[in-house]
Amino acid sequence: MPSPIAIAEDIEDFIQEVEDDGPAASVMAFNANDPSGAGGLLADTAAMASVGVHAMPVVTGAYARDTSEIVDHFAFDDDAVSAQARTILEDVPPDVFKVGFVGSPENLSVIASLVSDYADVPVVTYMPDLSWWQEDLIDQYLDACAELLLPQTTVLVGNHSTLSRWLLPDWSAQRPPTARDIAKAAHEFGVPYTLVTGIALPEQFIDNALCSPTAVVCNEKFERFEATFIGAGDTLSAALAALIAAGSELREAVTEALSYLDRSLEGGFRPGMGHVQPDRLFWAHAESDDEDFEDHETDFPFEMPPNETRH
């Protein structure tokens, strides 16, 4: 039987291996729970795990939704959001903050106050399409985000149409605003970089551009998929936040995050009767021969028990 000293040494070696091989960075994600599995915190944690960083998810509320539409959203109390975040932050330092849809101006205020205590930590803010929500609530939320969170945001991420309607509501030119136009508008609130996605191009292509107010830093074009997806924005912004936390330079992080999203959409699946969602774990599926899984007639070696309570 090993001595207590030998056991202790083995434990220390194991801990050191975990520290050496485990995630080297942590990202705190503020987002809602999405029971469809398409977006929200599940998208955040899956994308961040794919990149290889540690996610610290803070639940800000919950959607009532299916794979076709969002029916409602229930925001958590701001004290509950604050308690979740501040408790773990006393123990684990963040490398990046990622903010998705947090449900209320009060929650935005709490998050803005919290990230202001970590002035050196980058903030990735994703603004989703809120057209499913009540118009007065949308206006209150967007105004609070512009006033409280954008001044502390490092990279703003959003679809071209969503960001245009929000940041350039009085746009009157005959041409649609460019990504740089949107970045200039975001910069008026203090945002140094804006990643504009879903820019329509001819021949079924879309462009995605990272811009400062003075230049297009980088852009990536992809062929448009025929399917309608949900959860793409959370997937992209979470992957971007994770890559920044892992030490990637911003241009490289954007390029890799967009490539990851493209692969996730390419492997997308439809779990219900509604829209397609990204397969964020496409890389984990083992490639197999057809004979292994297709037309496999071997029974399972055990019988599934009935779904009932046993005493």
C-alpha positions as CSV (number, residue, x, y, z in Angstrom):
1,M,0.0,0.0,0.0
2,P,1.5,3.4,-0.9
3,S,2.6,5.6,1.9
4,P,0.7,8.9,2.7
5,I,3.7,10.9,1.4
6,A,3.6,9.0,-1.9
7,I,-0.1,9.6,-2.3
8,A,0.3,13.3,-1.5
9,E,3.1,13.5,-4.2
10,D,0.8,11.8,-6.7
11,I,-2.0,14.2,-6.0
12,E,0.4,17.2,-6.4
13,D,1.6,15.8,-9.7
14,F,-2.0,15.3,-10.9
15,I,-3.0,18.9,-9.9
16,Q,0.1,20.2,-11.7
17,E,-0.9,18.3,-14.9
18,V,-4.4,19.8,-14.7
19,E,-3.0,23.2,-14.3
20,D,-0.6,22.7,-17.2
21,D,-3.1,21.1,-19.5
22,G,-6.3,22.9,-18.5
23,P,-7.7,26.2,-19.9
24,A,-5.3,29.1,-19.6
25,A,-8.0,31.8,-19.8
26,S,-11.5,32.5,-18.4
27,V,-14.4,34.4,-20.0
28,M,-17.4,35.7,-18.0
29,A,-20.5,35.5,-20.1
30,F,-23.7,37.4,-19.3
31,N,-26.6,36.0,-21.2
32,A,-30.1,34.4,-20.9
33,N,-30.9,30.7,-20.8
34,D,-32.2,29.5,-24.2
35,P,-34.1,26.2,-23.8
36,S,-33.9,25.5,-27.6
37,G,-30.2,25.2,-27.3
38,A,-29.7,27.6,-30.2
39,G,-28.3,30.7,-28.4
40,G,-27.9,32.2,-25.0
41,L,-25.6,30.7,-22.4
42,L,-25.4,27.3,-24.0
43,A,-24.0,28.8,-27.2
44,D,-21.5,30.8,-25.1
45,T,-20.3,27.8,-23.2
46,A,-20.1,25.5,-26.1
47,A,-18.2,27.9,-28.3
48,M,-15.8,28.9,-25.5
49,A,-15.2,25.2,-24.7
50,S,-14.4,24.6,-28.4
51,V,-11.8,27.3,-28.3
52,G,-10.4,25.9,-25.1
53,V,-11.1,28.5,-22.5
54,H,-13.0,28.3,-19.2
55,A,-16.5,29.9,-19.3
56,M,-18.0,31.6,-16.3
57,P,-21.7,31.8,-17.2
58,V,-23.9,34.4,-15.4
59,V,-27.7,33.8,-16.0
60,T,-29.4,37.1,-16.6
61,G,-32.8,35.6,-17.5
62,A,-34.6,33.0,-19.6
63,Y,-36.3,32.8,-22.9
64,A,-39.6,31.1,-23.5
65,R,-39.0,29.9,-27.1
66,D,-38.8,27.0,-29.5
67,T,-36.7,26.6,-32.7
68,S,-39.1,28.8,-34.7
69,E,-39.6,31.9,-32.5
70,I,-39.1,33.7,-29.2
71,V,-42.4,33.9,-27.3
72,D,-41.2,35.8,-24.2
73,H,-38.3,36.6,-22.0
74,F,-38.1,36.7,-18.2
75,A,-35.3,38.9,-16.8
76,F,-33.6,38.0,-13.5
77,D,-33.5,40.6,-10.8
78,D,-30.4,42.8,-11.0
79,D,-29.3,41.8,-7.5
80,A,-29.3,38.2,-8.5
81,V,-27.2,39.0,-11.6
82,S,-24.8,41.0,-9.5
83,A,-24.4,38.4,-6.8
84,Q,-23.6,35.6,-9.3
85,A,-20.9,37.7,-11.0
86,R,-19.3,39.3,-8.0
87,T,-19.1,36.1,-6.0
88,I,-17.1,34.2,-8.6
89,L,-15.0,37.2,-9.6
90,E,-13.7,37.3,-6.0
91,D,-12.2,33.8,-6.8
92,V,-11.5,33.7,-10.5
93,P,-10.1,36.6,-12.5
94,P,-11.6,37.2,-15.9
95,D,-9.6,37.6,-19.1
96,V,-12.6,38.9,-21.2
97,F,-16.2,39.8,-20.5
98,K,-18.9,38.8,-23.1
99,V,-22.3,40.4,-22.9
100,G,-25.3,39.1,-24.8
101,F,-28.9,39.9,-24.3
102,V,-29.4,40.6,-20.5
103,G,-33.1,41.5,-20.5
104,S,-33.4,44.8,-18.8
105,P,-31.8,48.3,-18.4
106,E,-31.3,47.4,-14.7
107,N,-29.2,44.4,-15.6
108,L,-27.2,46.5,-18.1
109,S,-26.5,49.0,-15.3
110,V,-25.3,46.3,-13.0
111,I,-23.0,44.8,-15.6
112,A,-21.7,48.2,-16.7
113,S,-20.8,49.0,-13.1
114,L,-19.1,45.6,-12.6
115,V,-17.0,45.8,-15.8
116,S,-15.9,49.3,-14.8
117,D,-14.1,47.7,-11.9
118,Y,-12.0,45.7,-14.4
119,A,-10.9,48.5,-16.8
120,D,-8.1,46.5,-18.3
121,V,-10.3,43.5,-19.2
122,P,-11.8,43.6,-22.8
123,V,-15.5,43.6,-23.2
124,V,-17.2,41.9,-26.2
125,T,-20.8,43.1,-26.6
126,Y,-23.3,41.3,-28.9
127,M,-26.5,43.0,-29.9
128,P,-29.1,40.5,-31.3
129,D,-32.2,41.2,-33.3
130,L,-34.9,42.3,-30.8
131,S,-37.8,42.6,-33.2
132,W,-39.7,39.9,-31.3
133,W,-39.9,42.2,-28.2
134,Q,-42.2,45.0,-27.4
135,E,-41.2,48.3,-29.1
136,D,-41.1,50.4,-25.9
137,L,-38.9,47.8,-24.2
138,I,-36.6,47.6,-27.2
139,D,-36.1,51.4,-27.1
140,Q,-35.4,51.4,-23.3
141,Y,-33.0,48.5,-23.6
142,L,-31.1,50.0,-26.6
143,D,-30.8,53.5,-25.0
144,A,-29.5,51.9,-21.8
145,C,-27.0,49.8,-23.7
146,A,-25.7,52.9,-25.6
147,E,-25.4,55.0,-22.5
148,L,-24.0,52.5,-20.0
149,L,-22.3,49.6,-21.8
150,L,-21.0,50.8,-25.2
151,P,-18.6,53.3,-23.5
152,Q,-16.9,50.3,-22.0
153,T,-17.2,47.9,-25.0
154,T,-14.0,46.9,-26.8
155,V,-15.7,45.1,-29.7
156,L,-19.3,45.5,-30.6
157,V,-20.7,42.6,-32.7
158,G,-24.0,42.6,-34.6
159,N,-25.8,42.0,-37.9
160,H,-25.7,44.8,-40.4
161,S,-29.4,45.4,-40.3
162,T,-29.7,45.3,-36.5
163,L,-26.8,47.7,-36.0
164,S,-28.0,50.0,-38.7
165,R,-31.5,50.4,-37.3
166,W,-30.0,51.0,-33.8
167,L,-27.1,53.2,-34.4
168,L,-28.2,55.0,-37.6
169,P,-31.9,55.4,-37.2
170,D,-32.0,58.6,-39.2
171,W,-29.9,57.3,-42.2
172,S,-31.3,59.1,-45.2
173,A,-28.8,58.3,-48.0
174,Q,-30.0,56.2,-50.9
175,R,-27.2,53.7,-50.4
176,P,-27.3,51.5,-47.3
177,P,-24.7,52.3,-44.6
178,T,-21.3,50.7,-44.9
179,A,-19.7,48.8,-42.0
180,R,-17.4,51.8,-41.5
181,D,-20.5,54.1,-41.2
182,I,-21.8,51.8,-38.5
183,A,-18.4,51.7,-36.8
184,K,-18.3,55.6,-36.8
185,A,-21.7,55.7,-35.2
186,A,-20.6,53.2,-32.5
187,H,-17.4,55.1,-31.9
188,E,-19.5,58.2,-30.9
189,F,-20.5,56.1,-27.9
190,G,-16.9,55.1,-27.2
191,V,-16.6,51.8,-29.1
192,P,-13.2,51.4,-30.7
193,Y,-14.0,48.3,-32.9
194,T,-17.2,47.0,-34.5
195,L,-17.7,43.7,-36.2
196,V,-20.5,44.0,-38.7
197,T,-21.9,40.7,-40.0
198,G,-24.3,39.7,-42.7
199,I,-23.5,42.4,-45.3
200,A,-25.2,41.4,-48.5
201,L,-23.0,40.9,-51.5
202,P,-23.9,39.8,-55.1
203,E,-24.1,36.2,-56.1
204,Q,-25.2,34.8,-52.7
205,F,-22.2,35.9,-50.8
206,I,-22.1,37.8,-47.5
207,D,-19.3,40.0,-46.0
208,N,-18.3,40.4,-42.4
209,A,-16.1,43.4,-41.6
210,L,-14.2,44.5,-38.5
211,C,-14.0,48.2,-38.6
212,S,-12.5,51.1,-36.6
213,P,-14.0,54.6,-37.2
214,T,-11.2,55.3,-39.7
215,A,-10.6,52.0,-41.5
216,V,-11.7,48.4,-42.3
217,V,-9.4,46.4,-40.2
218,C,-10.2,43.1,-41.9
219,N,-13.1,41.4,-43.7
220,E,-14.1,37.8,-44.5
221,K,-16.5,36.8,-47.3
222,F,-18.5,33.6,-47.2
223,E,-21.1,31.9,-49.4
224,R,-24.6,32.3,-48.0
225,F,-26.3,29.1,-46.8
226,E,-29.8,28.5,-48.0
227,A,-31.1,27.6,-44.5
228,T,-32.3,30.1,-41.9
229,F,-30.2,29.8,-38.7
230,I,-30.7,30.8,-35.1
231,G,-27.9,31.2,-32.6
232,A,-25.2,32.3,-35.1
233,G,-24.6,35.7,-33.4
234,D,-24.1,34.3,-29.9
235,T,-21.8,31.6,-31.4
236,L,-19.6,34.1,-33.2
237,S,-19.3,36.6,-30.4
238,A,-18.6,33.9,-27.8
239,A,-15.9,32.4,-30.0
240,L,-14.4,35.9,-30.6
241,A,-14.4,36.6,-26.8
242,A,-12.7,33.2,-26.2
243,L,-10.0,33.7,-28.8
244,I,-9.2,37.2,-27.5
245,A,-9.0,35.7,-23.9
246,A,-6.7,33.0,-25.2
247,G,-4.2,35.6,-26.5
248,S,-5.1,36.0,-30.2
249,E,-4.5,39.4,-31.8
250,L,-7.8,41.0,-32.7
251,R,-7.6,40.6,-36.4
252,E,-6.6,37.0,-36.1
253,A,-9.3,36.4,-33.5
254,V,-12.0,37.8,-35.8
255,T,-10.8,35.7,-38.8
256,E,-10.7,32.5,-36.7
257,A,-14.1,33.2,-35.1
258,L,-15.7,33.7,-38.4
259,S,-14.2,30.5,-39.8
260,Y,-15.4,28.6,-36.7
261,L,-18.9,30.0,-37.2
262,D,-18.9,29.0,-40.9
263,R,-17.9,25.4,-40.1
264,S,-20.6,25.4,-37.4
265,L,-23.2,26.6,-39.8
266,E,-22.0,24.1,-42.5
267,G,-22.7,21.3,-40.0
268,G,-25.9,22.8,-38.8
269,F,-28.9,20.7,-37.8
270,R,-32.6,21.0,-37.2
271,P,-33.5,19.5,-33.9
272,G,-37.2,20.5,-34.1
273,M,-39.7,21.8,-36.7
274,G,-38.2,25.3,-36.9
275,H,-34.9,26.8,-37.9
276,V,-31.5,25.3,-38.2
277,Q,-28.9,25.9,-35.5
278,P,-25.2,25.7,-35.6
279,D,-23.3,22.6,-34.7
280,R,-20.7,24.2,-32.4
281,L,-19.1,20.8,-31.6
282,F,-18.6,19.8,-35.3
283,W,-15.0,19.1,-34.5
284,A,-15.9,16.4,-31.9
285,H,-17.9,14.1,-34.1
286,A,-15.8,11.1,-35.0
287,E,-15.7,10.3,-38.7
288,S,-17.0,6.7,-39.1
289,D,-17.6,4.2,-41.9
290,D,-21.1,3.9,-43.2
291,E,-21.2,0.3,-42.0
292,D,-20.6,1.3,-38.4
293,F,-23.7,3.5,-38.0
294,E,-25.9,3.3,-41.1
295,D,-28.2,0.3,-41.2
296,H,-26.7,-0.8,-37.8
297,E,-29.1,-3.6,-36.6
298,T,-27.3,-4.8,-33.5
299,D,-29.5,-4.4,-30.4
300,F,-28.2,-2.4,-27.4
301,P,-26.7,-4.8,-24.8
302,F,-29.2,-3.6,-22.1
303,E,-32.9,-2.8,-21.8
304,M,-33.9,0.8,-21.3
305,P,-35.9,1.1,-18.0
306,P,-39.4,2.7,-18.1
307,N,-39.6,6.4,-17.3
308,E,-41.2,6.1,-13.9
309,T,-40.3,6.8,-10.3
310,R,-38.8,3.9,-8.4
311,H,-38.7,3.5,-4.7
